[in-house]
Amino acid sequence: MSTPPPFTPLTGHCICRTLTYSLTAPPLITHCCHCSYCQRETGSAFALNSVIERYHFTITSPTNPLFANRPSPSAADGSKHMVAYCPNRNWNVDVFAYYGGNQATVYVKTGTLDRQSRGRVRPDVHIFTSTKAAWVDLRGEVERGVRVCEEFYDREEVWSRESLARFEKLIVWKAQQAEQDIAV
């Protein structure tokens, strides 16, 4: 059996390149979200987010992002999500986010990937299509084998086996981090 080629990191940046980052593994999954919150937040018909384990996401610039807490669109309990953006206030573009207080997974705004990296990432699932723009036609995506969900989805049904295995490792890592925090 042949060994797969090594993964070439995905790289990205904010508009002015003050904030740069890399992903050292493929995304666990890439969502194309059609919810009304993402439409309003992006000013577009949808948002594209690539989900990655925090330990596979690295800020590569000497500059760190600024963070803002925003209401979480899908949280009935009113919890917030933390959005990271460029500290150069001339551009207020989200680069990545943590949802629901969970900082073990990073939601990278896929449009902030460099051109070559962006070309290597496609949606794995379209979510909240019950509120998608009427002109968005997903038949080609369905033909390509991409899942289309009216609301959110069950991870066990949608994620690849490899991503599910990586997620299990992430749960262990997160528990170890929590134990270390308690010990300190």
N, C-alpha and C positions, 0 to 999 in steps of 0.2 A: 504494500500500500504506500502510495507516495505522500509525502508531507506537504501540506498546503504552503504556498509562499508566505513569507512573513507579512504581517499587516503594515501597510504604509500609513502613518498617522494622518488624520484629517486635521487641517489647520484652519483657523478663522480669525476674524478681528472685527472691531467696531468700524464705523465709517472712516474715522480719521487715523486708524491704526495705532492709537494710543494703547488700546487694550487688545492683546493677542492671546490666543489659546490653542491647545491641541487636544485631540482625542487619540489615545493610544490603543484603542480597540474599536471595532465597528460598533455603531449604536445598537443597544438592545432592541430598539424598535424606533421607527420614525412615524409619528402621528401627523396626519393632515386633519386639523381640527376645524370644523365648520360651525362651531357654536357661536351664538350671537355675541358673547363676550370677546372671543378672539377676533371676530370681525370688527368690533368696535375698537379693541385695543390696537390692532394692526392697521386699521383703515383699509382693509382688504377683504376679500371673500373668505379667507381662511388663514390659519397660522400653521406653519410647518415646524414641528419640534422633534429633535432627535434625543432620545433618552439614553443616558450613559451612566455607568457607575462613577461615583465621585473620584475613586482612585484611578480611573482611566481618563480623567479630565484635568488638565493642567493649565494654569495661567502662565504664559511664556513671556509676557512683557514685564518690565520692572514695575509697571503701574498696576495697581489693583483696582477693581471696579468699585463703584458706589452701589449701595443696596437700598431698595425701597420695598416696604411691605404694602401689598395691595390685596383687596378682597379676593378670595379664591373663588373663581366662577362656579365650580361644581360642589363646593362645600356647603352643605345645609347648615352646618354648625357655625358658620361665620368665620371660619379660620382664614388665615391669609397665606399668600405665597410671596416669597421673597424674590424680587427681580434684580438682576445685576445689569448695570449699564456703564457706559464709558464715563469717566470722571470729567472729561472735557465737556462742559455743559452746553457747548454749541450744538451738540448732537445728543438727543435724548432717546437713543435706540436701545431697546433691550437686547442683551447678548445671550444671557442664559437666566434660568430661574430654578428655584427650589419650591416644590408644591407641598402644601399641607404640613409644614414644619419638618418635612423629611429632607435632610441634607445628604442622604446617602446616594440619591440619584439626582443627576443634573439634567435639566431640560434645556438643551442647546437650541437657540433660535437658528434653524437650519440655514436661513437666508444670510446669516453672518459668516458662514463658511467661505473660504477662498473659492474662487471659480473652479479650480481643478478638484478640490475636495467636494464642493457642492455637486459637481457632476457625477460623483460616486455614490450619492445618497438619493434614494427615491422613497416615497411613502410606502409603508408596509400596511397601513390601515387608514381609512377615512372614518372619522368619528363625528358624532353629533350632526349627521347628515339630514336629520329632520328639520334643521334650521339653515341648511345650505342655501346659497343664492340660487334662485330658480334657473339661471343660465348655466350653472355648473353641471356638466354632463359627465357622469362617472362610468359610463358604459365601457370605455376603453380601459379603465382601471380594473373593472370587474373581469374583463377579458384577459387581462394580464395576471389575474389571480389575486389581486389586492382585495382585502376584506373591506366591506362597506357596512358601517353600523349606524343605525338611526340615533343611538345614544352612545354610551361608552361600551366597553366590552369586558369579557372574562379573559384575563391574562392567559389562563391555561388553554383556552381555545384559539387564541390569536398569535401568541408569541412562538417563535421557533424553539425547537428542543434545546439548541445551543444557548439561546437567550434565557430560557427558563433555568438551565443549569447554572449559568452565570449569575442569575438572580438569586438562586439558592446560596451561592457563595457570598453574595452581597449581604444576605440576611445574617449569615454567620459573622461576617466582618463587622456589620452594624452592631451585633450583640457584643462582640469583643470590644468595640469602641465604647459602648455604654458601660461595660465592666471597668474599663480603664478610667473613664470619667468618674465613676463611683469611688474607685481606689485612690484617686488624687485628692 
